[in-house]
Amino acid sequence: MDFFKKVNIYLANLTVMYKKVHNLHWNVQGRIFFGLHLKYDELYREFQDKIDEVAERLLSLGHTPVSSYREVLAIATIQERESKPVECEESVRIFLEDLEDLIEDSYDLTELCDDQDDPAGADLFTGYIADFEKHRWMFRALLGENAADTELDDDDEQAEKDAQGGSNASQTKSSAKSDGNGKSKK
Ligand SMILES: [Fe+2]
């Protein structure tokens, strides 16, 4: 695929994220509402800045940035979210999942810029990698506090299973519980 088409898809994804983070900012509910509401406020402003930077980078290279919602939604690979309430932890998982896509795409674009001797482009997307990876660390840290019991339970079950080794009855019981947790956590 043409490099500039890829940058426009990236721009479309940033545009979807701008609205999607507003969605989380408005619809998040739960005991850490105030912290997340403020954090999502900060993040959608960051997406707004990045949208402008990427669009103007395209223009600097003689290409037209995707500039209408219809065109954005036609090429974006990140999905919008319905307008409905979302629980705090679920909102973080939604954001982290999209962040992974953005990090991966930022690495791809950095590499492509390097390949075609575009240090300014590589610098731009490298900076975004740093920004997005910092957000990933922070949101994962948040989940680590909130989801610690679930994670510990899974680990404890596995350790118990390993220790008991020969007991078929307890292995079956632990496996069933692990499977259930695994599916619900997804
Ligand atoms: Fe607001």
Backbone and ligand atoms as CSV (ligand in chain L), in Angstrom:
chain,resi,resn,atom,element,x,y,z
A,1,MET,N,N,0.846,-1.216,0.000
A,1,MET,CA,C,0.000,0.000,0.000
A,1,MET,C,C,0.874,1.256,0.000
A,2,ASP,N,N,0.425,2.254,-0.714
A,2,ASP,CA,C,1.115,3.538,-0.786
A,2,ASP,C,C,1.333,4.137,0.610
A,3,PHE,N,N,2.543,4.673,0.840
A,3,PHE,CA,C,2.885,5.232,2.152
A,3,PHE,C,C,1.879,6.301,2.598
A,4,PHE,N,N,1.499,7.185,1.685
A,4,PHE,CA,C,0.616,8.295,2.066
A,4,PHE,C,C,-0.810,7.820,2.363
A,5,LYS,N,N,-1.203,6.726,1.732
A,5,LYS,CA,C,-2.492,6.104,2.050
A,5,LYS,C,C,-2.448,5.566,3.493
A,6,LYS,N,N,-1.292,4.983,3.851
A,6,LYS,CA,C,-1.132,4.470,5.218
A,6,LYS,C,C,-1.179,5.602,6.242
A,7,VAL,N,N,-0.547,6.714,5.898
A,7,VAL,CA,C,-0.568,7.851,6.834
A,7,VAL,C,C,-1.998,8.372,6.971
A,8,ASN,N,N,-2.756,8.362,5.887
A,8,ASN,CA,C,-4.144,8.817,5.979
A,8,ASN,C,C,-5.008,7.855,6.801
A,9,ILE,N,N,-4.727,6.561,6.726
A,9,ILE,CA,C,-5.452,5.595,7.575
A,9,ILE,C,C,-5.115,5.864,9.042
A,10,TYR,N,N,-3.839,6.143,9.294
A,10,TYR,CA,C,-3.392,6.479,10.654
A,10,TYR,C,C,-4.102,7.742,11.145
A,11,LEU,N,N,-4.194,8.730,10.251
A,11,LEU,CA,C,-4.896,9.976,10.588
A,11,LEU,C,C,-6.379,9.699,10.861
A,12,ALA,N,N,-6.973,8.817,10.061
A,12,ALA,CA,C,-8.377,8.456,10.283
A,12,ALA,C,C,-8.544,7.793,11.649
A,13,ASN,N,N,-7.596,6.942,12.017
A,13,ASN,CA,C,-7.681,6.288,13.330
A,13,ASN,C,C,-7.539,7.298,14.470
A,14,LEU,N,N,-6.655,8.267,14.313
A,14,LEU,CA,C,-6.526,9.318,15.335
A,14,LEU,C,C,-7.841,10.096,15.454
A,15,THR,N,N,-8.493,10.310,14.309
A,15,THR,CA,C,-9.753,11.063,14.307
A,15,THR,C,C,-10.861,10.271,15.006
A,16,VAL,N,N,-10.902,8.970,14.749
A,16,VAL,CA,C,-11.871,8.122,15.453
A,16,VAL,C,C,-11.581,8.137,16.959
A,17,MET,N,N,-10.288,8.082,17.301
A,17,MET,CA,C,-9.927,8.068,18.723
A,17,MET,C,C,-10.300,9.375,19.423
A,18,TYR,N,N,-10.219,10.463,18.698
A,18,TYR,CA,C,-10.598,11.758,19.279
A,18,TYR,C,C,-12.045,11.706,19.779
A,19,LYS,N,N,-12.937,11.153,18.939
A,19,LYS,CA,C,-14.343,11.055,19.343
A,19,LYS,C,C,-14.556,9.915,20.344
A,20,LYS,N,N,-13.828,8.828,20.144
A,20,LYS,CA,C,-14.022,7.662,21.016
A,20,LYS,C,C,-13.595,7.974,22.460
A,21,VAL,N,N,-12.522,8.762,22.606
A,21,VAL,CA,C,-12.087,9.126,23.959
A,21,VAL,C,C,-13.067,10.127,24.575
A,22,HIS,N,N,-13.680,10.975,23.742
A,22,HIS,CA,C,-14.789,11.807,24.245
A,22,HIS,C,C,-15.895,10.897,24.779
A,23,ASN,N,N,-16.206,9.873,24.009
A,23,ASN,CA,C,-17.242,8.912,24.407
A,23,ASN,C,C,-16.931,8.366,25.807
A,24,LEU,N,N,-15.677,7.937,26.026
A,24,LEU,CA,C,-15.292,7.387,27.341
A,24,LEU,C,C,-15.334,8.487,28.404
A,25,HIS,N,N,-14.880,9.671,28.054
A,25,HIS,CA,C,-14.882,10.829,28.968
A,25,HIS,C,C,-16.300,11.118,29.472
A,26,TRP,N,N,-17.279,11.032,28.553
A,26,TRP,CA,C,-18.656,11.360,28.921
A,26,TRP,C,C,-19.372,10.196,29.599
A,27,ASN,N,N,-19.112,8.985,29.138
A,27,ASN,CA,C,-19.959,7.851,29.533
A,27,ASN,C,C,-19.377,6.951,30.614
A,28,VAL,N,N,-18.113,7.213,31.014
A,28,VAL,CA,C,-17.527,6.361,32.047
A,28,VAL,C,C,-18.311,6.500,33.360
A,29,GLN,N,N,-18.465,5.378,34.034
A,29,GLN,CA,C,-19.193,5.365,35.308
A,29,GLN,C,C,-18.461,4.453,36.291
A,30,GLY,N,N,-18.472,4.846,37.555
A,30,GLY,CA,C,-17.883,3.967,38.562
A,30,GLY,C,C,-17.104,4.739,39.605
A,31,ARG,N,N,-16.413,3.975,40.456
A,31,ARG,CA,C,-15.837,4.587,41.653
A,31,ARG,C,C,-14.606,5.453,41.366
A,32,ILE,N,N,-13.970,5.294,40.185
A,32,ILE,CA,C,-12.854,6.201,39.871
A,32,ILE,C,C,-13.235,7.137,38.710
A,33,PHE,N,N,-14.521,7.481,38.690
A,33,PHE,CA,C,-15.029,8.368,37.635
A,33,PHE,C,C,-14.205,9.648,37.514
A,34,PHE,N,N,-13.962,10.313,38.621
A,34,PHE,CA,C,-13.328,11.637,38.534
A,34,PHE,C,C,-11.944,11.565,37.891
A,35,GLY,N,N,-11.135,10.569,38.299
A,35,GLY,CA,C,-9.799,10.425,37.731
A,35,GLY,C,C,-9.844,10.124,36.242
A,36,LEU,N,N,-10.694,9.173,35.848
A,36,LEU,CA,C,-10.754,8.790,34.430
A,36,LEU,C,C,-11.384,9.888,33.580
A,37,HIS,N,N,-12.416,10.516,34.109
A,37,HIS,CA,C,-13.064,11.619,33.376
A,37,HIS,C,C,-12.026,12.690,33.025
A,38,LEU,N,N,-11.178,13.036,33.984
A,38,LEU,CA,C,-10.141,14.046,33.735
A,38,LEU,C,C,-9.055,13.519,32.797
A,39,LYS,N,N,-8.667,12.260,32.963
A,39,LYS,CA,C,-7.623,11.686,32.119
A,39,LYS,C,C,-8.083,11.627,30.662
A,40,TYR,N,N,-9.327,11.212,30.438
A,40,TYR,CA,C,-9.840,11.151,29.071
A,40,TYR,C,C,-9.949,12.553,28.457
A,41,ASP,N,N,-10.208,13.535,29.284
A,41,ASP,CA,C,-10.226,14.928,28.814
A,41,ASP,C,C,-8.850,15.299,28.260
A,42,GLU,N,N,-7.822,14.970,29.036
A,42,GLU,CA,C,-6.434,15.243,28.617
A,42,GLU,C,C,-6.115,14.496,27.320
A,43,LEU,N,N,-6.588,13.266,27.224
A,43,LEU,CA,C,-6.238,12.436,26.065
A,43,LEU,C,C,-6.924,12.885,24.779
A,44,TYR,N,N,-8.199,13.290,24.862
A,44,TYR,CA,C,-8.813,13.681,23.584
A,44,TYR,C,C,-8.193,14.978,23.070
A,45,ARG,N,N,-7.697,15.813,23.985
A,45,ARG,CA,C,-6.975,17.020,23.536
A,45,ARG,C,C,-5.658,16.625,22.862
A,46,GLU,N,N,-5.015,15.587,23.401
A,46,GLU,CA,C,-3.777,15.099,22.780
A,46,GLU,C,C,-4.061,14.578,21.364
A,47,PHE,N,N,-5.168,13.831,21.216
A,47,PHE,CA,C,-5.516,13.332,19.876
A,47,PHE,C,C,-5.809,14.495,18.925
A,48,GLN,N,N,-6.451,15.518,19.433
A,48,GLN,CA,C,-6.733,16.693,18.604
A,48,GLN,C,C,-5.424,17.286,18.065
A,49,ASP,N,N,-4.415,17.402,18.938
A,49,ASP,CA,C,-3.122,17.947,18.500
A,49,ASP,C,C,-2.454,17.034,17.476
A,50,LYS,N,N,-2.525,15.739,17.730
A,50,LYS,CA,C,-1.861,14.783,16.824
A,50,LYS,C,C,-2.540,14.768,15.453
A,51,ILE,N,N,-3.861,14.868,15.438
A,51,ILE,CA,C,-4.595,14.931,14.159
A,51,ILE,C,C,-4.058,16.083,13.319
A,52,ASP,N,N,-3.891,17.227,13.948
A,52,ASP,CA,C,-3.429,18.407,13.223
A,52,ASP,C,C,-1.988,18.234,12.737
A,53,GLU,N,N,-1.153,17.646,13.599
A,53,GLU,CA,C,0.261,17.453,13.220
A,53,GLU,C,C,0.389,16.511,12.034
A,54,VAL,N,N,-0.341,15.402,12.067
A,54,VAL,CA,C,-0.229,14.414,10.980
A,54,VAL,C,C,-0.819,14.986,9.687
A,55,ALA,N,N,-1.956,15.680,9.809
A,55,ALA,CA,C,-2.579,16.274,8.619
A,55,ALA,C,C,-1.624,17.283,7.969
A,56,GLU,N,N,-0.987,18.092,8.798
A,56,GLU,CA,C,-0.105,19.120,8.242
A,56,GLU,C,C,1.208,18.539,7.723
A,57,ARG,N,N,1.592,17.389,8.271
A,57,ARG,CA,C,2.756,16.683,7.719
A,57,ARG,C,C,2.426,16.193,6.302
A,58,LEU,N,N,1.229,15.644,6.125
A,58,LEU,CA,C,0.800,15.201,4.790
A,58,LEU,C,C,0.792,16.375,3.810
A,59,LEU,N,N,0.250,17.495,4.260
A,59,LEU,CA,C,0.194,18.686,3.393
A,59,LEU,C,C,1.597,19.169,3.034
A,60,SER,N,N,2.513,19.076,4.002
A,60,SER,CA,C,3.898,19.514,3.758
A,60,SER,C,C,4.556,18.692,2.668
A,61,LEU,N,N,4.067,17.456,2.506
A,61,LEU,CA,C,4.649,16.562,1.496
A,61,LEU,C,C,3.801,16.541,0.219
A,62,GLY,N,N,2.827,17.475,0.146
A,62,GLY,CA,C,2.047,17.604,-1.080
A,62,GLY,C,C,0.861,16.664,-1.184
A,63,HIS,N,N,0.399,16.138,-0.036
A,63,HIS,CA,C,-0.739,15.209,-0.068
A,63,HIS,C,C,-1.903,15.753,0.756
A,64,THR,N,N,-3.106,15.307,0.390
A,64,THR,CA,C,-4.310,15.816,1.052
A,64,THR,C,C,-4.699,14.911,2.219
A,65,PRO,N,N,-4.844,15.487,3.427
A,65,PRO,CA,C,-5.255,14.678,4.575
A,65,PRO,C,C,-6.749,14.361,4.515
A,66,VAL,N,N,-7.118,13.176,5.002
A,66,VAL,CA,C,-8.529,12.810,5.068
A,66,VAL,C,C,-9.227,13.797,6.012
A,67,SER,N,N,-10.265,14.469,5.510
A,67,SER,CA,C,-10.782,15.656,6.201
A,67,SER,C,C,-12.279,15.651,6.431
A,68,SER,N,N,-12.960,14.569,6.091
A,68,SER,CA,C,-14.394,14.516,6.373
A,68,SER,C,C,-14.676,13.243,7.173
A,69,TYR,N,N,-15.726,13.294,8.003
A,69,TYR,CA,C,-16.061,12.111,8.813
A,69,TYR,C,C,-16.428,10.920,7.927
A,70,ARG,N,N,-17.097,11.193,6.809
A,70,ARG,CA,C,-17.481,10.087,5.917
A,70,ARG,C,C,-16.237,9.352,5.415
A,71,GLU,N,N,-15.233,10.129,4.986
A,71,GLU,CA,C,-14.006,9.507,4.482
A,71,GLU,C,C,-13.206,8.855,5.612
A,72,VAL,N,N,-13.220,9.506,6.778
A,72,VAL,CA,C,-12.510,8.946,7.933
A,72,VAL,C,C,-13.065,7.556,8.253
A,73,LEU,N,N,-14.390,7.454,8.348
A,73,LEU,CA,C,-14.999,6.183,8.740
A,73,LEU,C,C,-14.849,5.113,7.653
A,74,ALA,N,N,-14.676,5.568,6.420
A,74,ALA,CA,C,-14.517,4.607,5.321
A,74,ALA,C,C,-13.154,3.913,5.364
A,75,ILE,N,N,-12.127,4.589,5.908
A,75,ILE,CA,C,-10.785,3.976,5.866
A,75,ILE,C,C,-10.229,3.614,7.242
A,76,ALA,N,N,-10.837,4.116,8.332
A,76,ALA,CA,C,-10.298,3.836,9.674
A,76,ALA,C,C,-10.371,2.339,9.974
A,77,THR,N,N,-9.362,1.853,10.682
A,77,THR,CA,C,-9.368,0.443,11.099
A,77,THR,C,C,-9.778,0.304,12.566
A,78,ILE,N,N,-9.791,1.414,13.305
A,78,ILE,CA,C,-10.278,1.409,14.688
A,78,ILE,C,C,-11.776,1.706,14.660
A,79,GLN,N,N,-12.527,0.906,15.384
A,79,GLN,CA,C,-13.984,1.022,15.381
A,79,GLN,C,C,-14.470,2.079,16.377
A,80,GLU,N,N,-15.537,2.769,16.000
A,80,GLU,CA,C,-16.181,3.685,16.933
A,80,GLU,C,C,-16.868,2.891,18.050
A,81,ARG,N,N,-17.333,3.616,19.062
A,81,ARG,CA,C,-18.049,2.976,20.165
A,81,ARG,C,C,-19.432,3.587,20.261
A,82,GLU,N,N,-20.426,2.729,20.530
A,82,GLU,CA,C,-21.801,3.219,20.701
A,82,GLU,C,C,-21.884,4.208,21.857
A,83,SER,N,N,-22.922,5.055,21.816
A,83,SER,CA,C,-23.155,6.013,22.894
A,83,SER,C,C,-23.901,5.317,24.028
A,84,LYS,N,N,-23.150,4.854,25.008
A,84,LYS,CA,C,-23.781,4.184,26.152
A,84,LYS,C,C,-22.800,4.168,27.327
A,85,PRO,N,N,-23.302,3.998,28.545
A,85,PRO,CA,C,-22.416,4.007,29.708
A,85,PRO,C,C,-21.379,2.889,29.640
A,86,VAL,N,N,-20.231,3.140,30.271
A,86,VAL,CA,C,-19.182,2.121,30.330
A,86,VAL,C,C,-18.561,2.157,31.728
A,87,GLU,N,N,-18.341,0.990,32.279
A,87,GLU,CA,C,-17.751,0.879,33.620
A,87,GLU,C,C,-16.264,1.250,33.531
A,88,CYS,N,N,-15.717,1.778,34.628
A,88,CYS,CA,C,-14.342,2.323,34.617
A,88,CYS,C,C,-13.316,1.360,34.020
A,89,GLU,N,N,-13.247,0.144,34.573
A,89,GLU,CA,C,-12.207,-0.782,34.117
A,89,GLU,C,C,-12.410,-1.167,32.655
A,90,GLU,N,N,-13.648,-1.367,32.267
A,90,GLU,CA,C,-13.935,-1.710,30.869
A,90,GLU,C,C,-13.485,-0.579,29.938
A,91,SER,N,N,-13.691,0.660,30.378
A,91,SER,CA,C,-13.274,1.798,29.543
A,91,SER,C,C,-11.762,1.786,29.336
A,92,VAL,N,N,-11.029,1.409,30.383
A,92,VAL,CA,C,-9.564,1.342,30.285
A,92,VAL,C,C,-9.152,0.229,29.328
A,93,ARG,N,N,-9.840,-0.908,29.402
A,93,ARG,CA,C,-9.512,-2.027,28.492
A,93,ARG,C,C,-9.802,-1.642,27.040
A,94,ILE,N,N,-10.891,-0.930,26.824
A,94,ILE,CA,C,-11.222,-0.462,25.466
A,94,ILE,C,C,-10.104,0.447,24.954
A,95,PHE,N,N,-9.684,1.376,25.805
A,95,PHE,CA,C,-8.641,2.320,25.392
A,95,PHE,C,C,-7.323,1.595,25.121
A,96,LEU,N,N,-6.962,0.660,26.004
A,96,LEU,CA,C,-5.697,-0.063,25.837
A,96,LEU,C,C,-5.676,-0.877,24.551
A,97,GLU,N,N,-6.807,-1.460,24.201
A,97,GLU,CA,C,-6.864,-2.273,22.978
A,97,GLU,C,C,-6.592,-1.401,21.741
A,98,ASP,N,N,-7.217,-0.235,21.706
A,98,ASP,CA,C,-6.984,0.675,20.580
A,98,ASP,C,C,-5.558,1.221,20.589
A,99,LEU,N,N,-5.037,1.446,21.794
A,99,LEU,CA,C,-3.675,1.960,21.931
A,99,LEU,C,C,-2.668,0.984,21.326
A,100,GLU,N,N,-2.899,-0.309,21.507
A,100,GLU,CA,C,-2.005,-1.317,20.922
A,100,GLU,C,C,-1.942,-1.161,19.408
A,101,ASP,N,N,-3.104,-0.943,18.788
A,101,ASP,CA,C,-3.125,-0.765,17.330
A,101,ASP,C,C,-2.339,0.481,16.933
A,102,LEU,N,N,-2.524,1.554,17.686
A,102,LEU,CA,C,-1.830,2.805,17.363
A,102,LEU,C,C,-0.319,2.663,17.536
A,103,ILE,N,N,0.095,1.942,18.568
A,103,ILE,CA,C,1.535,1.736,18.798
A,103,ILE,C,C,2.130,0.937,17.640
A,104,GLU,N,N,1.435,-0.127,17.262
A,104,GLU,CA,C,1.914,-0.975,16.165
A,104,GLU,C,C,2.018,-0.163,14.862
A,105,ASP,N,N,0.996,0.614,14.577
A,105,ASP,CA,C,1.001,1.425,13.354
A,105,ASP,C,C,2.079,2.521,13.411
A,106,SER,N,N,2.337,3.051,14.603
A,106,SER,CA,C,3.381,4.078,14.739
A,106,SER,C,C,4.753,3.484,14.440
A,107,TYR,N,N,4.994,2.250,14.901
A,107,TYR,CA,C,6.261,1.579,14.576
A,107,TYR,C,C,6.379,1.359,13.073
A,108,ASP,N,N,5.285,0.896,12.454
A,108,ASP,CA,C,5.309,0.642,11.007
A,108,ASP,C,C,5.644,1.919,10.232
A,109,LEU,N,N,4.984,3.012,10.601
A,109,LEU,CA,C,5.205,4.269,9.876
A,109,LEU,C,C,6.615,4.804,10.112
A,110,THR,N,N,7.136,4.642,11.328
A,110,THR,CA,C,8.505,5.079,11.615
A,110,THR,C,C,9.486,4.338,10.717
A,111,GLU,N,N,9.269,3.025,10.600
A,111,GLU,CA,C,10.158,2.202,9.774
A,111,GLU,C,C,10.072,2.627,8.299
A,112,LEU,N,N,8.854,2.870,7.838
A,112,LEU,CA,C,8.678,3.289,6.445
A,112,LEU,C,C,9.353,4.642,6.184
A,113,CYS,N,N,9.252,5.554,7.164
A,113,CYS,CA,C,9.914,6.865,7.022
A,113,CYS,C,C,11.428,6.690,6.963
A,114,ASP,N,N,11.947,5.812,7.812
A,114,ASP,CA,C,13.395,5.545,7.786
A,114,ASP,C,C,13.814,5.003,6.428
A,115,ASP,N,N,13.020,4.078,5.908
A,115,ASP,CA,C,13.346,3.446,4.610
A,115,ASP,C,C,13.434,4.467,3.484
A,116,GLN,N,N,12.615,5.520,3.577
A,116,GLN,CA,C,12.618,6.474,2.464
A,116,GLN,C,C,13.271,7.803,2.842
A,117,ASP,N,N,14.199,7.736,3.796
A,117,ASP,CA,C,14.981,8.923,4.179
A,117,ASP,C,C,14.094,10.122,4.494
A,118,ASP,N,N,13.143,9.913,5.392
A,118,ASP,CA,C,12.256,10.989,5.843
A,118,ASP,C,C,12.432,11.128,7.358
A,119,PRO,N,N,13.525,11.800,7.791
A,119,PRO,CA,C,13.802,11.884,9.232
A,119,PRO,C,C,12.727,12.646,10.003
A,120,ALA,N,N,12.111,13.643,9.355
A,120,ALA,CA,C,11.078,14.419,10.063
A,120,ALA,C,C,9.862,13.540,10.354
A,121,GLY,N,N,9.466,12.738,9.350
A,121,GLY,CA,C,8.345,11.819,9.557
A,121,GLY,C,C,8.676,10.785,10.616
A,122,ALA,N,N,9.903,10.230,10.526
A,122,ALA,CA,C,10.324,9.217,11.504
A,122,ALA,C,C,10.326,9.818,12.906
A,123,ASP,N,N,10.765,11.053,13.016
A,123,ASP,CA,C,10.816,11.732,14.312
A,123,ASP,C,C,9.402,11.925,14.880
A,124,LEU,N,N,8.480,12.313,13.999
A,124,LEU,CA,C,7.089,12.526,14.424
A,124,LEU,C,C,6.504,11.232,14.996
A,125,PHE,N,N,6.602,10.154,14.208
A,125,PHE,CA,C,5.965,8.904,14.644
A,125,PHE,C,C,6.710,8.244,15.804
A,126,THR,N,N,8.027,8.479,15.877
A,126,THR,CA,C,8.781,7.971,17.029
A,126,THR,C,C,8.305,8.653,18.311
A,127,GLY,N,N,8.045,9.940,18.209
A,127,GLY,CA,C,7.523,10.668,19.371
A,127,GLY,C,C,6.176,10.114,19.808
A,128,TYR,N,N,5.357,9.721,18.829
A,128,TYR,CA,C,4.039,9.164,19.154
A,128,TYR,C,C,4.171,7.802,19.827
A,129,ILE,N,N,5.177,7.029,19.395
A,129,ILE,CA,C,5.417,5.737,20.059
A,129,ILE,C,C,5.676,5.982,21.547
A,130,ALA,N,N,6.538,6.951,21.828
A,130,ALA,CA,C,6.868,7.253,23.230
A,130,ALA,C,C,5.625,7.691,24.001
A,131,ASP,N,N,4.820,8.554,23.393
A,131,ASP,CA,C,3.594,9.030,24.061
A,131,ASP,C,C,2.643,7.863,24.343
A,132,PHE,N,N,2.403,7.048,23.312
A,132,PHE,CA,C,1.420,5.966,23.447
A,132,PHE,C,C,1.917,4.877,24.408
A,133,GLU,N,N,3.219,4.607,24.371
A,133,GLU,CA,C,3.741,3.581,25.289
A,133,GLU,C,C,3.687,4.074,26.735
A,134,LYS,N,N,3.824,5.371,26.941
A,134,LYS,CA,C,3.698,5.903,28.304
A,134,LYS,C,C,2.250,5.753,28.790
A,135,HIS,N,N,1.298,6.049,27.893
A,135,HIS,CA,C,-0.111,5.855,28.270
A,135,HIS,C,C,-0.386,4.385,28.589
A,136,ARG,N,N,0.210,3.499,27.786
A,136,ARG,CA,C,-0.018,2.062,28.016
A,136,ARG,C,C,0.497,1.655,29.393
A,137,TRP,N,N,1.686,2.128,29.742
A,137,TRP,CA,C,2.237,1.835,31.081
A,137,TRP,C,C,1.271,2.316,32.170
A,138,MET,N,N,0.817,3.558,32.040
A,138,MET,CA,C,-0.008,4.137,33.097
A,138,MET,C,C,-1.363,3.424,33.229
A,139,PHE,N,N,-1.988,3.133,32.104
A,139,PHE,CA,C,-3.290,2.462,32.168
A,139,PHE,C,C,-3.148,1.018,32.634
A,140,ARG,N,N,-2.042,0.376,32.247
A,140,ARG,CA,C,-1.809,-0.979,32.758
A,140,ARG,C,C,-1.565,-0.946,34.268
A,141,ALA,N,N,-0.852,0.081,34.721
A,141,ALA,CA,C,-0.620,0.227,36.164
A,141,ALA,C,C,-1.949,0.389,36.891
A,142,LEU,N,N,-2.842,1.143,36.275
A,142,LEU,CA,C,-4.168,1.335,36.866
A,142,LEU,C,C,-4.903,0.002,36.948
A,143,LEU,N,N,-4.857,-0.781,35.891
A,143,LEU,CA,C,-5.529,-2.076,35.898
A,143,LEU,C,C,-4.876,-3.031,36.877
A,144,GLY,N,N,-3.568,-2.892,37.040
A,144,GLY,CA,C,-2.856,-3.755,37.982
A,144,GLY,C,C,-3.408,-3.583,39.382
A,145,GLU,N,N,-3.735,-2.348,39.746
A,145,GLU,CA,C,-4.312,-2.098,41.069
A,145,GLU,C,C,-5.738,-2.628,41.128
A,146,ASN,N,N,-6.477,-2.346,40.093
A,146,ASN,CA,C,-7.890,-2.715,40.138
A,146,ASN,C,C,-8.156,-4.188,39.908
A,147,ALA,N,N,-7.304,-4.807,39.076
A,147,ALA,CA,C,-7.565,-6.195,38.699
A,147,ALA,C,C,-6.653,-7.167,39.439
A,148,ALA,N,N,-5.962,-6.673,40.470
A,148,ALA,CA,C,-4.965,-7.501,41.159
A,148,ALA,C,C,-5.572,-8.791,41.706
A,149,ASP,N,N,-6.746,-8.703,42.283
A,149,ASP,CA,C,-7.350,-9.891,42.888
A,149,ASP,C,C,-7.593,-10.971,41.844
A,150,THR,N,N,-8.112,-10.553,40.695
A,150,THR,CA,C,-8.407,-11.513,39.627
A,150,THR,C,C,-7.130,-12.183,39.154
A,151,GLU,N,N,-6.082,-11.349,38.936
A,151,GLU,CA,C,-4.824,-11.903,38.447
A,151,GLU,C,C,-4.225,-12.864,39.464
A,152,LEU,N,N,-4.257,-12.446,40.741
A,152,LEU,CA,C,-3.690,-13.293,41.785
A,152,LEU,C,C,-4.459,-14.600,41.886
A,153,ASP,N,N,-5.777,-14.517,41.753
A,153,ASP,CA,C,-6.582,-15.732,41.825
A,153,ASP,C,C,-6.162,-16.719,40.751
A,154,ASP,N,N,-5.958,-16.202,39.519
A,154,ASP,CA,C,-5.566,-17.090,38.422
A,154,ASP,C,C,-4.220,-17.740,38.719
A,155,ASP,N,N,-3.258,-16.898,39.191
A,155,ASP,CA,C,-1.926,-17.422,39.487
A,155,ASP,C,C,-1.992,-18.451,40.600
A,156,ASP,N,N,-2.773,-18.131,41.641
A,156,ASP,CA,C,-2.882,-19.045,42.774
A,156,ASP,C,C,-3.470,-20.375,42.334
A,157,GLU,N,N,-4.460,-20.310,41.465
A,157,GLU,CA,C,-5.094,-21.535,40.984
A,157,GLU,C,C,-4.104,-22.391,40.216
A,158,GLN,N,N,-3.284,-21.711,39.385
A,158,GLN,CA,C,-2.300,-22.463,38.597
A,158,GLN,C,C,-1.269,-23.095,39.526
A,159,ALA,N,N,-0.801,-22.330,40.533
A,159,ALA,CA,C,0.196,-22.844,41.470
A,159,ALA,C,C,-0.372,-24.033,42.238
A,160,GLU,N,N,-1.638,-23.906,42.621
A,160,GLU,CA,C,-2.290,-24.991,43.361
A,160,GLU,C,C,-2.387,-26.238,42.489
A,161,LYS,N,N,-2.734,-25.998,41.236
A,161,LYS,CA,C,-2.881,-27.103,40.286
A,161,LYS,C,C,-1.540,-27.818,40.089
A,162,ASP,N,N,-0.469,-26.990,39.920
A,162,ASP,CA,C,0.858,-27.573,39.708
A,162,ASP,C,C,1.289,-28.372,40.932
A,163,ALA,N,N,1.023,-27.796,42.118
A,163,ALA,CA,C,1.461,-28.441,43.346
A,163,ALA,C,C,0.732,-29.768,43.559
A,164,GLN,N,N,-0.550,-29.801,43.181
A,164,GLN,CA,C,-1.350,-30.990,43.452
A,164,GLN,C,C,-1.189,-32.046,42.364
A,165,GLY,N,N,-0.682,-31.622,41.218
A,165,GLY,CA,C,-0.313,-32.520,40.125
A,165,GLY,C,C,-1.177,-33.736,39.908
A,166,GLY,N,N,-1.146,-34.717,40.829
A,166,GLY,CA,C,-1.790,-36.004,40.591
A,166,GLY,C,C,-3.276,-36.053,40.833
A,167,SER,N,N,-3.856,-35.033,41.426
A,167,SER,CA,C,-5.288,-35.101,41.768
A,167,SER,C,C,-6.154,-34.669,40.595
A,168,ASN,N,N,-6.790,-35.645,39.941
A,168,ASN,CA,C,-7.625,-35.335,38.788
A,168,ASN,C,C,-8.813,-34.464,39.159
A,169,ALA,N,N,-9.381,-34.766,40.326
A,169,ALA,CA,C,-10.581,-34.034,40.729
A,169,ALA,C,C,-10.280,-32.547,40.878
A,170,SER,N,N,-9.166,-32.228,41.579
A,170,SER,CA,C,-8.880,-30.811,41.815
A,170,SER,C,C,-8.416,-30.142,40.522
A,171,GLN,N,N,-7.725,-30.916,39.647
A,171,GLN,CA,C,-7.296,-30.326,38.367
A,171,GLN,C,C,-8.502,-29.928,37.540
A,172,THR,N,N,-9.492,-30.779,37.489
A,172,THR,CA,C,-10.688,-30.486,36.708
A,172,THR,C,C,-11.384,-29.247,37.222
A,173,LYS,N,N,-11.480,-29.167,38.557
A,173,LYS,CA,C,-12.156,-28.024,39.155
A,173,LYS,C,C,-11.401,-26.725,38.841
A,174,SER,N,N,-10.043,-26.751,39.010
A,174,SER,CA,C,-9.261,-25.548,38.747
A,174,SER,C,C,-9.334,-25.149,37.288
A,175,SER,N,N,-9.255,-26.141,36.385
A,175,SER,CA,C,-9.272,-25.822,34.966
A,175,SER,C,C,-10.573,-25.147,34.578
A,176,ALA,N,N,-11.660,-25.680,35.121
A,176,ALA,CA,C,-12.964,-25.113,34.782
A,176,ALA,C,C,-13.043,-23.665,35.225
A,177,LYS,N,N,-12.517,-23.407,36.444
A,177,LYS,CA,C,-12.569,-22.029,36.935
A,177,LYS,C,C,-11.682,-21.117,36.098
A,178,SER,N,N,-10.475,-21.632,35.726
A,178,SER,CA,C,-9.567,-20.808,34.924
A,178,SER,C,C,-10.191,-20.460,33.584
A,179,ASP,N,N,-10.814,-21.463,32.953
A,179,ASP,CA,C,-11.417,-21.215,31.645
A,179,ASP,C,C,-12.478,-20.128,31.757
A,180,GLY,N,N,-13.265,-20.222,32.793
A,180,GLY,CA,C,-14.331,-19.238,32.971
A,180,GLY,C,C,-13.780,-17.840,33.135
A,181,ASN,N,N,-12.721,-17.751,33.979
A,181,ASN,CA,C,-12.130,-16.430,34.196
A,181,ASN,C,C,-11.520,-15.888,32.911
A,182,GLY,N,N,-10.845,-16.798,32.186
A,182,GLY,CA,C,-10.181,-16.359,30.954
A,182,GLY,C,C,-11.157,-15.748,29.985
A,183,LYS,N,N,-12.311,-16.397,29.841
A,183,LYS,CA,C,-13.275,-15.899,28.874
A,183,LYS,C,C,-13.869,-14.569,29.315
A,184,SER,N,N,-14.193,-14.486,30.604
A,184,SER,CA,C,-14.836,-13.260,31.057
A,184,SER,C,C,-13.873,-12.085,31.040
A,185,LYS,N,N,-12.563,-12.396,31.225
A,185,LYS,CA,C,-11.578,-11.299,31.234
A,185,LYS,C,C,-11.373,-10.725,29.843
A,186,LYS,N,N,-11.525,-11.602,28.828
A,186,LYS,CA,C,-11.318,-11.137,27.459
A,186,LYS,C,C,-12.272,-9.983,27.175
L,1,LIG,FE,FE,-15.639,17.571,29.383
